[in-house]
Amino acid sequence: IVTVNCARLLKADHHATNGVVHVIDKVIATTTNSIQHIIETEESLETLRAAVAASDLNSLLESEGQYTLLAPTNEAFEKIPRETLNRILGDPEALRDLLNHHILKSAMCAEAIIAGLTMETLEGTTLDVGCSGEELTLNGKPIIANKDVLATNGVIHFVNELLIPDSAKTLFELAQESEVSKSMDLFRQAGLSSHLT
């Protein structure tokens, strides 16, 4: 699937006497703002704006390149426990891993995404970016709230859920989601859970 500024290419290579015509399915608007500029001006990305500033990712998101930012909205940050959020925001390394987990290494418009596509993030992990009918999905879940916000250095899809990589979790959080959750209960009963958090 070929796209031009996120417009789908419907018919290609119509040759004319003075050139060639490609038919697309929407009008292309002028794009003048970088990903960083959009983050700075979008009200629903206020928490993300603070997180990007704290992790020194500003320069990356305003530099030349072609990235896809899966931008967590304020609502996405509010869904996780306040204690977990404060811990991540207070840990520069975990915060950088978290944000890099939301940035794909290439620009991916919604039209060009097919079911079962695996994409690598800047953190080095992978995300399953796919589609279900008209909806985009991440790891099988339709959590994309707004898609195809174009920037000069890529494209932004707003997501309403935070994608926390393993590297940004404590041992306790990681274990609770795995096959050793019962062992974690024993650690807690023994008064040793503080070592894992």
ChimeraX attribute file (.defattr): number of C-alpha atoms within 10 A of each C-alpha:
attribute: neighborCount
match mode: 1-to-1
recipient: residues
	/A:1	9
	/A:2	14
	/A:3	16
	/A:4	13
	/A:5	21
	/A:6	22
	/A:7	19
	/A:8	18
	/A:9	16
	/A:10	12
	/A:11	11
	/A:12	12
	/A:13	10
	/A:14	10
	/A:15	10
	/A:16	8
	/A:17	5
	/A:18	6
	/A:19	8
	/A:20	10
	/A:21	12
	/A:22	12
	/A:23	13
	/A:24	17
	/A:25	13
	/A:26	12
	/A:27	8
	/A:28	11
	/A:29	8
	/A:30	10
	/A:31	12
	/A:32	11
	/A:33	14
	/A:34	19
	/A:35	26
	/A:36	20
	/A:37	16
	/A:38	18
	/A:39	22
	/A:40	17
	/A:41	11
	/A:42	11
	/A:43	12
	/A:44	16
	/A:45	21
	/A:46	15
	/A:47	17
	/A:48	19
	/A:49	23
	/A:50	13
	/A:51	21
	/A:52	20
	/A:53	13
	/A:54	16
	/A:55	18
	/A:56	12
	/A:57	16
	/A:58	18
	/A:59	11
	/A:60	14
	/A:61	23
	/A:62	18
	/A:63	13
	/A:64	12
	/A:65	13
	/A:66	18
	/A:67	23
	/A:68	24
	/A:69	26
	/A:70	25
	/A:71	27
	/A:72	25
	/A:73	22
	/A:74	19
	/A:75	15
	/A:76	20
	/A:77	18
	/A:78	14
	/A:79	12
	/A:80	13
	/A:81	9
	/A:82	11
	/A:83	8
	/A:84	14
	/A:85	14
	/A:86	10
	/A:87	15
	/A:88	21
	/A:89	17
	/A:90	13
	/A:91	13
	/A:92	15
	/A:93	13
	/A:94	21
	/A:95	22
	/A:96	20
	/A:97	21
	/A:98	24
	/A:99	26
	/A:100	20
	/A:101	25
	/A:102	24
	/A:103	21
	/A:104	24
	/A:105	19
	/A:106	18
	/A:107	21
	/A:108	22
	/A:109	23
	/A:110	22
	/A:111	18
	/A:112	14
	/A:113	16
	/A:114	15
	/A:115	14
	/A:116	15
	/A:117	13
	/A:118	15
	/A:119	17
	/A:120	17
	/A:121	20
	/A:122	16
	/A:123	18
	/A:124	13
	/A:125	15
	/A:126	15
	/A:127	19
	/A:128	16
	/A:129	22
	/A:130	23
	/A:131	20
	/A:132	12
	/A:133	8
	/A:134	8
	/A:135	14
	/A:136	23
	/A:137	21
	/A:138	20
	/A:139	15
	/A:140	15
	/A:141	15
	/A:142	17
	/A:143	18
	/A:144	18
	/A:145	15
	/A:146	14
	/A:147	19
	/A:148	18
	/A:149	18
	/A:150	23
	/A:151	24
	/A:152	19
	/A:153	23
	/A:154	25
	/A:155	25
	/A:156	25
	/A:157	21
	/A:158	20
	/A:159	24
	/A:160	21
	/A:161	23
	/A:162	22
	/A:163	18
	/A:164	17
	/A:165	18
	/A:166	14
	/A:167	15
	/A:168	21
	/A:169	17
	/A:170	16
	/A:171	15
	/A:172	17
	/A:173	16
	/A:174	16
	/A:175	16
	/A:176	14
	/A:177	9
	/A:178	10
	/A:179	9
	/A:180	11
	/A:181	15
	/A:182	12
	/A:183	12
	/A:184	20
	/A:185	14
	/A:186	12
	/A:187	16
	/A:188	15
	/A:189	10
	/A:190	9
	/A:191	10
	/A:192	13
	/A:193	15
	/A:194	9
	/A:195	11
	/A:196	14
	/A:197	10
